[in-house]
């Protein structure tokens, strides 16, 4: 059973993440809750709200000025990295393993969005993300957060180099992929050895995305619909957001199928 402190931490982290997700979609009107505790969450929340106000004031003539759009993506990326650094600093003063896990997962979620804005900033195309390139960078980023000597997780990527997604789809999709791969790293391989496979199958008007691991699978008694897991809730919520059909199977390892 979760402690009050853990429940509070989850609530604050989710509230901050929701606002950051809005900013990543270039919607800067959202604000996150600031309490009177003056704790690390209040410090981060205040910074996030200030970022939203700054970026809202920078949106003038986005359609007319390509350079300004590039600068907005650059600012979003930089400020997301600042938030990640604040979480990293906080982890130096925390002994509770559950809270450290929460911080690490929050950093990975922020990174999945920051990466998109970095790719848009360095690209000549400010609206489309190369999916294969994104997946490769995201996988190695997650790998580095779990890295240890005995870790040997192979990445099998079967994605056409010409597949691109618009930012409105890529932000939620990046978070979904982050949650699925993070869960594989955390739970699928107790001996730290295995494989994660990502494959895209295209038809005329749909894309089927398969993310699978060859790990121990999910316990049969696990209830995907009523779980309190933030990660699983995010996967369902964000799949609905991009109108994707989601299927989860766990006969041999765990396989997620998204039809977009």
N, C-alpha and C positions, 0 to 999 in steps of 0.2 A: 504494500500500500504506500502511495506517495506521501511524503511529508509536506507540510504547509509550505516550507521553503522551496521544495522542488516544484510544487504546483505553481507557486508565485513566479519562479524563474521561467517555467514553461510559458506561462501567460505573457510575461514581459517579452521574452524572446520571440514568441509568435506575433505579438503586436508590432514589434519593431520590424520583423521580417515582412509582415503584410505591407507596411508603409514603404520599405525598401523595394519590394516587388512593384509597387505602384510607380515609384521613381524610375525603376528600370524600364517601365513601359512609357516613360516620359510623361507621366501624370503626376504633377508635383503639388497637387492640392491636398493630398492626404497628410494627416498629422498623427504622430504617435503619442501615447499617454505618458505624462510626466507626473510622478507622485511627489510627495514631500519628504521622502526618505533620503534623498540626495545620495543614492547609491550608484553603482556603476551603470545600472540600467537607466537611471535618470540622466546620467552624463551622456550616454550614448543616444538616448531619446532626444535630448536637447540638441545634440549635434545633428541628428537626422532631420529634425524639424527646421533647423537653421539652413541645412543643405537644401531642403525643399523650397524654402523661401528664396534662396539665392538662385536656384535653377529656374523657378517660376519667373523671376525677373529677367532671366536670360533668354526666354523663349521668343522674343520679338523677331518677326520676319524669318522664322526657321525655314519656311518653304522657299524664301527668296535668297537666303545667304547660306550657301553650302559650308563655308568655313565656320560659321556659327554653329551649325549642326554638328560638325566635327568636334568643335570645342565642347559642346554639351556632352557628347559621348565621353570625351576625355575627362571632363569634370566628374561625371557620374562614376567612371572607372576609378579615378583617384580617390574620391570620397568613400566609395565602397571599400577600397583598400585601407583607408584610414579607420573605418569602423572595424574591419577585420583585425587591424593592428591593436585597437583598443581591447577587443576581445582577447587577443593574444597576451597583452599585458595583464589583463585580469586573471588569466589562467596561472600566472606566476604566483598568485597569492591565494590560490584555491587548493585545498587538499582533498575535498570531496570528489570521488571518482565519477559519480553521476553528473555532477555539475561540470567537470572537465570534459566529459563526453558531450554534454549539451553545447558547450562552447565550441568544441571541435566541429560538431555537426553544423552549428550556425555559421562558422567560418567557411565550411565547404559550400553551404547554400549561397552565401554572399559571393564566394569565388565563382560559382557557376554563372552568376549574373554579370559579375565584373568582367569575366572573360569575353562575354558577348560584346560588351561596349568597347573593350580593348580591340577586338577583331574589327568592329565597325570603324573605330578611330583610325586604324592602320590600313584599312581597305579603301579602294576607290569606289566601292559600292556601299552606300550608307543605309541600305534597307534589307540586304540579303546576307545570310551567314552560310558559309560553306560547312555543311553538316559533318562531313568526314574529318575535316581539319579540327572542328570544334570537339568532336568525340575523342580524338587522339589526345588533344591537350587536356581535356577534362579528366580522362582516365589516368594519365600520368600525374595530374595534380592530386587526385584522390589517393593514388598509390603512395605518393610521398607522405601523406598524413598518417598512413598506417605502416610505413616502411620499417622493417626489421630484418635482421640477417636471414632468418628462416623463411621469410615471405617470398613466395614464388607463384604469382598469379599471372597466367598468360592472358593476353588480350587478343581475341580473334575478331577482326573488324571486316565485315563484308558490306561495304557501303560504296556506292558509285560516287566518284569525285565530282560529278555534276549536280548532285542534290543540294539544293539551297532552301532555307526557310526564312521567311520574313521575321522581323524582330518580335512582333506580337505573338507569333507561334513559338519562336525560339526561346524566349524567356521562360515561359511555363514548361516547355519541353526540356530545357536544360536543367531545371529544378527536378523534374521527374527522373531524368537520367541520373542526376546526382544522388537522389534518394535510393534508387534501385541499386546502383553500383556500390554505394556506401553500405547498404544492407548486406550485399554479397560479401564485401570485405569483412564486415563485423560478425556475420553469423554463419555463412555458408561453408567456410573452410577452417574447421577446428585445428587441422594440421598445417594450415597456412599455405597449402598447395592446391591449385585448381585452375579453372579457366572461366573467363567471362566472354561471352560471344554476343556481338551486336550485328544484326543483319537487317537490311532494308529490301523489301520486295515491292516493286512498283507495278501498278496497273494503270488504266486510262485516267481515272480520276481519284484514285486513293493510293495511300502509301501505308504499307504494313511494316511496322517496326517491331523487331523481336529482340528482347534483351534477356539472355539466359545464362545461368551458371551451372556447373556440374557438381555443386556442393551437396550438402546433406539434406537439402529441401526444408520445407516449412512444416512444423508439426501439424498433424491432421486436425487437432482441436483448435487451431488458430482461426479466429473469426475475423476475416478481412473487413466485414461490414461494420462491426461494432468495436473494433480495436481502439485503444487509446493512444496508439503509436502515432506520434506527430508525422513521421515519415510516410506511413501508409495513408494517413488522412490527406496529406499533401498530394500524394500520387493520385488519389481519387478526385480530389478537388480540382487539381490542375488539368487532369484528363477531361473533366467536364468543361473546364474553361476553354479548351481548344476543340471541343466537340469530338473527342477521340473515344472510340470504343475500346474499353480495357478488358483484357482477359488475363487471369493469373492461374498458372498450373504448377503443381509441385509433385510430380510423379518421380522424375529423375532430375534432381536438382530443382531449380526454380526458374520458371519462364514467364516473362511478362510480354504480352502482345498488345500493341497499340495500333489501331487502324485509324488513320487520320484522313 
